[in-house]
């Protein structure tokens, strides 16, 4: 589809880590993206400190400034305590892909989607991202050949920025 993909994967991260660490600003400056896709919240599905989480989500959205983005919700394996509603409220329904409605096959931990289910999940996201249901549709046709990310950055859980 002509997109260049740069991935920043922060293992075991949370909205708190992304909001209080300079990592998001750093990679926004380095990559200067024209579109950002966020998939964050799985580690906070059962958080009880929702007012704090709301502040973190708000800070992340503020850091994105004028960059078009979408936020893909966590693929819940059971009902969350409210993090997805907070995210949806802050980003708006046309920038929020609600994964909670999907029935996904789970791996041996009964939490993470299998590889096949993850592919189905992302196919659903791609259809949505290219539709008028999203605020800024982009071309997301199934490619004829496999693509690769231009850059992949893996951050460990203890990363401090």
One Martini backbone bead per residue (centre of mass of N, CA, C, O) as a GRO file, in nm:
protein
  161
    1UNK     BB    1   0.050   0.067   0.001
    2UNK     BB    2   0.315   0.261   0.063
    3UNK     BB    3   0.399   0.213   0.348
    4UNK     BB    4   0.583   0.304   0.636
    5UNK     BB    5   0.705   0.092   0.896
    6UNK     BB    6   0.719   0.178   1.246
    7UNK     BB    7   0.829   0.007   1.540
    8UNK     BB    8   0.717   0.027   1.889
    9UNK     BB    9   0.805  -0.209   2.140
   10UNK     BB   10   0.673  -0.237   2.479
   11UNK     BB   11   0.717  -0.438   2.714
   12UNK     BB   12   0.486  -0.419   2.967
   13UNK     BB   13   0.331  -0.175   2.918
   14UNK     BB   14   0.174   0.154   2.966
   15UNK     BB   15   0.023   0.445   2.995
   16UNK     BB   16   0.215   0.546   3.207
   17UNK     BB   17   0.483   0.504   3.056
   18UNK     BB   18   0.407   0.676   2.797
   19UNK     BB   19   0.332   0.947   2.963
   20UNK     BB   20   0.616   0.962   3.163
   21UNK     BB   21   0.785   0.925   2.905
   22UNK     BB   22   0.993   1.028   2.624
   23UNK     BB   23   0.939   0.810   2.397
   24UNK     BB   24   0.719   0.932   2.216
   25UNK     BB   25   0.860   1.196   2.138
   26UNK     BB   26   1.110   1.067   2.021
   27UNK     BB   27   0.965   0.898   1.786
   28UNK     BB   28   0.819   1.133   1.657
   29UNK     BB   29   1.079   1.282   1.579
   30UNK     BB   30   1.231   1.057   1.425
   31UNK     BB   31   0.982   0.961   1.219
   32UNK     BB   32   0.757   1.148   1.136
   33UNK     BB   33   0.461   1.073   1.127
   34UNK     BB   34   0.143   1.040   0.944
   35UNK     BB   35   0.076   0.783   1.131
   36UNK     BB   36  -0.084   0.635   1.422
   37UNK     BB   37  -0.060   0.319   1.599
   38UNK     BB   38  -0.239   0.206   1.883
   39UNK     BB   39  -0.160  -0.067   2.126
   40UNK     BB   40  -0.318  -0.025   2.439
   41UNK     BB   41  -0.418  -0.198   2.771
   42UNK     BB   42  -0.382  -0.498   2.865
   43UNK     BB   43  -0.227  -0.422   3.148
   44UNK     BB   44  -0.527  -0.253   3.234
   45UNK     BB   45  -0.800  -0.414   3.253
   46UNK     BB   46  -0.784  -0.427   3.602
   47UNK     BB   47  -0.780  -0.149   3.688
   48UNK     BB   48  -0.849   0.088   3.969
   49UNK     BB   49  -0.692   0.369   3.876
   50UNK     BB   50  -0.869   0.545   3.663
   51UNK     BB   51  -0.794   0.847   3.702
   52UNK     BB   52  -0.497   0.801   3.628
   53UNK     BB   53  -0.537   0.671   3.349
   54UNK     BB   54  -0.675   0.917   3.226
   55UNK     BB   55  -0.426   1.101   3.236
   56UNK     BB   56  -0.249   0.927   3.051
   57UNK     BB   57  -0.422   0.929   2.801
   58UNK     BB   58  -0.425   1.235   2.768
   59UNK     BB   59  -0.116   1.268   2.730
   60UNK     BB   60  -0.089   1.102   2.477
   61UNK     BB   61  -0.279   1.266   2.299
   62UNK     BB   62  -0.122   1.535   2.330
   63UNK     BB   63   0.149   1.432   2.200
   64UNK     BB   64   0.023   1.391   1.910
   65UNK     BB   65  -0.147   1.628   1.841
   66UNK     BB   66  -0.166   1.638   1.477
   67UNK     BB   67  -0.147   1.338   1.454
   68UNK     BB   68  -0.269   1.089   1.309
   69UNK     BB   69  -0.490   0.846   1.479
   70UNK     BB   70  -0.514   0.519   1.634
   71UNK     BB   71  -0.694   0.303   1.868
   72UNK     BB   72  -0.635  -0.018   1.983
   73UNK     BB   73  -0.781  -0.232   2.158
   74UNK     BB   74  -0.792  -0.465   2.363
   75UNK     BB   75  -0.816  -0.827   2.370
   76UNK     BB   76  -1.031  -0.928   2.550
   77UNK     BB   77  -1.107  -1.210   2.782
   78UNK     BB   78  -1.248  -0.999   2.973
   79UNK     BB   79  -1.386  -0.780   3.155
   80UNK     BB   80  -1.326  -0.465   3.218
   81UNK     BB   81  -1.289  -0.170   3.442
   82UNK     BB   82  -1.245   0.092   3.199
   83UNK     BB   83  -1.012   0.162   2.998
   84UNK     BB   84  -1.166   0.158   2.723
   85UNK     BB   85  -1.361   0.390   2.789
   86UNK     BB   86  -1.147   0.604   2.829
   87UNK     BB   87  -1.019   0.594   2.553
   88UNK     BB   88  -1.273   0.645   2.384
   89UNK     BB   89  -1.333   0.925   2.507
   90UNK     BB   90  -1.050   1.061   2.415
   91UNK     BB   91  -1.056   0.973   2.092
   92UNK     BB   92  -1.298   0.855   1.978
   93UNK     BB   93  -1.484   0.651   1.765
   94UNK     BB   94  -1.299   0.728   1.496
   95UNK     BB   95  -1.017   0.630   1.681
   96UNK     BB   96  -1.167   0.355   1.782
   97UNK     BB   97  -1.090   0.018   1.821
   98UNK     BB   98  -1.316  -0.234   1.923
   99UNK     BB   99  -1.210  -0.551   2.039
  100UNK     BB  100  -1.432  -0.667   2.238
  101UNK     BB  101  -1.628  -0.794   2.003
  102UNK     BB  102  -1.426  -1.012   1.963
  103UNK     BB  103  -1.373  -1.354   1.870
  104UNK     BB  104  -1.085  -1.509   2.007
  105UNK     BB  105  -0.844  -1.713   1.985
  106UNK     BB  106  -0.653  -1.879   2.234
  107UNK     BB  107  -0.398  -1.951   2.402
  108UNK     BB  108  -0.258  -2.121   2.671
  109UNK     BB  109  -0.321  -1.856   2.862
  110UNK     BB  110  -0.615  -1.735   2.770
  111UNK     BB  111  -0.530  -1.435   2.641
  112UNK     BB  112  -0.372  -1.466   2.393
  113UNK     BB  113  -0.372  -1.466   2.078
  114UNK     BB  114  -0.336  -1.631   1.827
  115UNK     BB  115  -0.193  -1.601   1.530
  116UNK     BB  116  -0.454  -1.630   1.369
  117UNK     BB  117  -0.622  -1.430   1.541
  118UNK     BB  118  -0.436  -1.185   1.502
  119UNK     BB  119  -0.482  -1.168   1.197
  120UNK     BB  120  -0.785  -1.123   1.213
  121UNK     BB  121  -0.774  -0.868   1.380
  122UNK     BB  122  -0.600  -0.699   1.176
  123UNK     BB  123  -0.796  -0.722   0.943
  124UNK     BB  124  -1.019  -0.562   1.086
  125UNK     BB  125  -0.855  -0.305   1.119
  126UNK     BB  126  -0.796  -0.252   0.817
  127UNK     BB  127  -1.085  -0.215   0.731
  128UNK     BB  128  -1.145   0.022   0.920
  129UNK     BB  129  -0.906   0.217   0.829
  130UNK     BB  130  -1.044   0.223   0.520
  131UNK     BB  131  -1.289   0.355   0.637
  132UNK     BB  132  -1.551   0.584   0.730
  133UNK     BB  133  -1.531   0.506   1.046
  134UNK     BB  134  -1.284   0.676   1.025
  135UNK     BB  135  -1.129   0.979   1.037
  136UNK     BB  136  -0.853   0.856   0.868
  137UNK     BB  137  -0.837   0.711   0.598
  138UNK     BB  138  -0.655   0.429   0.465
  139UNK     BB  139  -0.469   0.231   0.282
  140UNK     BB  140  -0.565  -0.141   0.332
  141UNK     BB  141  -0.474  -0.353   0.139
  142UNK     BB  142  -0.404  -0.654   0.043
  143UNK     BB  143  -0.114  -0.775  -0.011
  144UNK     BB  144   0.078  -0.959  -0.245
  145UNK     BB  145   0.316  -0.911  -0.043
  146UNK     BB  146   0.538  -0.914   0.188
  147UNK     BB  147   0.617  -0.710   0.446
  148UNK     BB  148   0.825  -0.465   0.618
  149UNK     BB  149   0.970  -0.314   0.855
  150UNK     BB  150   1.187  -0.057   0.871
  151UNK     BB  151   1.145  -0.046   1.193
  152UNK     BB  152   1.249  -0.209   1.506
  153UNK     BB  153   1.161  -0.146   1.844
  154UNK     BB  154   1.281  -0.290   2.150
  155UNK     BB  155   1.141  -0.271   2.471
  156UNK     BB  156   1.190  -0.317   2.788
  157UNK     BB  157   1.031  -0.311   3.089
  158UNK     BB  158   1.292  -0.133   3.221
  159UNK     BB  159   1.265   0.107   3.059
  160UNK     BB  160   1.368   0.473   3.095
  161UNK     BB  161   1.473   0.657   2.828
   0.00000   0.00000   0.00000
